[in-house]
Amino acid sequence: MGRTLRLYVFAACIGGLVGAAPAHANEDAAGRAQEERPELPVLVLEIGAGVRFRNIHLEVGDGAGGSESRSFETGAYFDFAWHLLLRPMARRTSRPSVQAILLQLDGGSGIALRAEVSGIELETNTWRMLGQFGYLYPVRRLQLGGLVGVGGDVFGIDLNSVLPSSRIIYARLGPALCYSLIPRFLGIRADFGLRFPFYFGALEDAFGDRTSGIGLDAALTLHGWLNVGFSYAVRFVWEYYRLRFSGSSMNVPAMGDGGDGNDHALTIQFLFGWSL
């Protein structure tokens, strides 16, 4: 009987070791998956400043059957910027498909700028805002998805005979991806977008009775955040619009008679703020 008891004890020990191994393996796998999955902040709020360059070039009718060039260049100017990112479900669930939901708001402005047009110094103001709904699915260190939203780009300039003020309102959509180089401390994000303007403000009928256009943008961001709440970002943003004017302008005096043009800008931003 003593021998039988020893056999039972030995079998129980072997069974416990065999049963524990899969359990430990599952725990280790879950731990590794948790470590590889990026820890996502619920809220990022940043403000800062940078340098922005803008160039507008138009080829429009001169009212006599020909065409003329009209250009506007700002050179480098100070640009105030802000960024808000909200992931409402980042800490409420462990499901990546739900954590991926985000809301984003970006903006910037340049006030009381001075620019020279046809030898005359004019005051200009710029303002822009873009609100988007997005989805960035986390896979280990990578987040992949896209965003869709509506934005506005306002350009105000003193009254002149070369270039009117504009107020471009557009819909935007495009892909985005983010990769964590050093978890939390350093990541890189790339955004690409297609813009569909549907309102142009005073530019609507300045060079014809109908204005249309298409826009593109691209952004590269280096960013990071700490558990104590500090966050930072360095952004490089390129924006471009291709414009088309058709028909005869009904403005008196007319500024042009049909044509086309382009409007592009390059911005470098340094942002600092708070994350949760």
Residue pairs with C-beta under 8 A, 6 or more apart in sequence:
36 140
36 141
37 96
37 138
37 140
38 138
38 140
38 141
38 143
38 180
38 183
38 187
39 183
39 184
40 87
40 90
40 99
40 138
41 85
41 87
41 90
41 225
41 231
41 275
41 276
42 86
42 87
42 88
42 90
42 91
42 276
43 84
43 85
43 86
43 87
43 274
43 275
43 276
44 83
44 84
44 85
44 86
44 225
44 231
44 273
44 274
44 275
44 276
45 83
45 84
45 273
45 274
45 275
46 82
46 83
46 84
46 231
46 232
46 233
46 271
46 272
46 273
46 274
47 80
47 81
47 82
47 83
47 271
47 272
47 273
48 80
48 81
48 82
48 233
48 269
48 270
48 271
48 272
48 273
49 78
49 79
49 80
49 81
49 269
49 270
50 79
50 81
50 235
50 267
50 268
50 269
50 270
51 76
51 77
51 78
51 79
51 267
51 268
52 74
52 76
52 77
52 78
52 79
52 108
52 110
52 126
52 265
52 266
52 267
52 268
53 74
53 75
53 76
53 77
53 265
53 266
53 267
54 72
54 73
54 74
54 126
54 263
54 264
54 265
55 71
55 72
55 73
55 74
55 263
55 264
55 265
56 71
56 72
56 73
56 163
56 261
56 262
56 263
57 69
57 70
57 71
57 72
57 261
57 262
57 263
58 69
58 70
58 71
58 163
58 207
58 243
58 256
58 259
58 260
58 261
59 67
59 68
59 69
59 70
59 259
59 260
59 261
60 67
60 68
60 70
60 207
60 245
60 255
60 256
60 257
60 258
60 259
60 261
61 67
61 68
61 207
61 256
61 257
61 258
61 259
62 68
62 256
62 257
63 254
63 256
63 257
67 259
68 256
70 162
70 163
70 256
70 261
72 115
72 117
72 157
72 162
72 163
73 115
74 113
74 115
74 124
77 110
77 113
78 110
79 108
79 109
79 110
79 267
79 269
80 108
80 109
80 110
80 111
81 106
81 107
81 108
81 235
81 267
81 269
81 271
82 105
82 106
82 107
82 108
82 271
83 104
83 105
83 106
83 233
83 235
83 271
83 273
84 104
84 105
84 106
85 102
85 103
85 104
86 102
86 103
86 104
87 99
87 101
87 102
88 101
88 103
89 98
89 99
89 101
90 99
92 98
93 99
96 137
96 138
96 139
97 137
99 138
100 135
100 136
100 137
100 138
100 143
100 145
101 134
101 135
102 133
102 134
102 135
102 136
103 131
103 132
103 133
103 134
104 131
104 132
104 134
104 147
104 149
105 129
105 130
105 131
105 132
106 129
106 130
106 132
107 127
107 128
107 129
107 130
108 126
108 127
108 128
108 267
108 269
109 125
109 126
109 127
109 128
110 124
110 125
110 126
110 127
111 125
112 123
112 125
113 123
113 124
113 125
113 126
114 121
114 122
114 123
114 124
115 121
115 122
115 123
115 124
115 157
116 122
117 157
117 160
117 162
117 163
118 160
118 161
118 162
120 160
122 157
122 158
122 160
123 157
123 158
124 155
124 156
124 157
124 158
125 154
125 155
125 156
126 153
126 154
126 155
126 156
127 152
127 153
127 154
127 156
128 151
128 152
128 153
128 154
129 151
129 152
130 149
130 150
130 151
130 152
130 172
131 149
131 150
131 151
132 147
132 148
132 149
132 172
133 147
133 148
133 149
134 145
134 146
134 147
134 148
134 176
135 145
135 146
135 147
136 143
136 144
136 145
136 176
136 177
136 178
137 143
137 144
137 145
141 179
141 180
141 183
142 177
142 178
142 179
142 180
143 177
143 178
143 179
144 175
144 176
144 177
144 178
145 175
145 176
145 177
146 173
146 174
146 175
146 176
147 172
147 173
147 174
147 176
147 191
147 193
148 171
148 172
148 173
149 171
149 172
149 173
150 169
150 170
150 171
150 172
151 169
151 170
151 172
151 195
152 167
152 168
152 169
152 170
153 166
153 167
153 168
153 170
153 239
154 166
154 167
154 168
154 201
155 165
155 166
155 167
155 168
156 165
157 163
157 164
157 165
161 253
161 255
164 202
164 203
164 206
164 255
165 201
165 202
165 203
166 200
166 201
166 202
166 203
167 199
167 200
167 201
167 202
167 203
168 197
168 199
168 200
168 201
168 203
168 213
168 215
168 241
169 197
169 198
169 199
170 195
170 196
170 197
170 198
170 215
171 195
171 196
171 198
172 193
172 194
172 195
172 196
172 215
172 217
173 193
173 194
174 191
174 192
174 193
174 194
174 217
175 191
175 192
176 189
176 190
176 191
176 192
177 189
177 190
178 187
178 188
178 189
178 190
179 187
179 188
179 189
180 186
180 187
181 187
181 188
182 224
184 224
184 225
184 226
184 227
185 224
185 226
186 222
186 223
186 224
187 222
187 223
187 224
188 220
188 221
188 222
188 223
189 219
189 220
189 221
189 223
190 218
190 219
190 220
190 221
191 217
191 218
191 219
191 221
192 217
192 218
193 216
193 217
193 218
194 214
194 215
194 216
195 214
195 215
195 216
195 217
195 241
196 214
196 215
197 212
197 213
197 214
197 215
197 241
200 211
200 213
203 211
203 243
204 211
205 211
205 249
205 250
205 251
206 245
206 249
206 251
206 255
206 256
207 245
207 249
207 255
207 256
207 257
207 258
207 259
208 245
208 246
208 247
208 248
208 249
208 256
208 257
208 258
208 259
209 246
209 247
209 248
209 249
209 250
210 245
210 246
210 247
211 243
211 244
211 245
211 246
212 243
212 244
212 246
213 241
213 242
213 243
213 244
214 241
214 242
215 239
215 240
215 241
215 242
216 239
216 240
217 237
217 238
217 239
217 240
218 237
218 238
219 235
219 236
219 237
219 238
220 235
220 236
221 233
221 234
221 235
221 236
222 233
222 234
222 235
223 231
223 232
223 233
223 234
224 231
224 232
224 233
225 231
225 232
225 275
226 275
229 274
229 275
229 276
230 272
230 273
230 274
230 275
231 272
231 273
231 274
231 275
232 271
232 272
232 273
233 269
233 270
233 271
234 268
234 269
234 270
234 271
235 267
235 268
235 269
235 271
236 266
236 267
236 268
237 265
237 266
237 267
237 268
237 269
238 264
238 265
238 266
238 267
239 264
239 265
239 266
239 267
240 262
240 263
240 264
240 265
241 262
241 263
241 264
242 260
242 262
243 260
243 261
243 262
243 263
244 260
245 256
245 258
245 259
245 260
245 261
246 258
247 258
248 254
248 257
248 258
249 255
249 256
249 257
